[in-house]
Amino acid sequence: MLTDVLSQRLEKENLGLDEFRELTIRLLNYGVLCRSESQTEQQLYDRYLRIADLVQDYLHIMNITVFHDRRFEYLRLYPPGSETPGMEEAEISAFAGSLRNRLSQSEVAMVLVLRLQYDKALREGQVDDKGYVTESMEALSIAMKNILARSLPEKLTERKQLFIHLRRLRLIEFHSEEDLVSGEAWLKIHPMIVSFVNDDAVQALSRATTSENKESEGIVTETE
């Protein structure tokens, strides 16, 4: 009976169940849909616009929320209990991307740095008309050392995996995997980094960094 109702509502938009399944399965598998990513995602995004209410109703049954950024034309799914930008939820989660993605420590560190570098570029007006920020690999490496006292993975395979995963989450873009080997490589930070890492995480990192700096200054003073 549910299928019949779904078919009737889809028919009004000249769509079938297979097209609905393709869209929802893609969303559930990736957790994110970005119109500028590829022709396939462009078609799926445009399809979503036609049946947004239907997709949201379907996912709501599983307590999954769809965050839609119309300006930058992307969708991201948020699992039950996570914090959704612009909405109040029961629990707070610093990272709520792609249905509870499990990020490694290196990935968490890089995601935080990406958000901070994006905010910095935003303040300086270094954002293009599509909302992207261009950063060099060298600048990101320096920022990670200065902010988190961490380094990028030394092994090239691990470094590639790190950035490939973040690209899969649609947080960054780069031309080729071989660029990641070069310290002179450049990549783009997607504007969805702002919704992926919430303000609470940024403020917590800022407080921790400030505290560490004060402690370091105290140690230097005592030594002198």
Beta strands, then each sheet from edge to edge (+ up, - down):
strand 1: 32-34
strand 2: 65-69
strand 3: 74-78
strand 4: 133-136
strand 5: 172-173
strand 6: 186-189
sheet 1: 1+ 3- 2+
sheet 2: 4+ 6- 5+
end
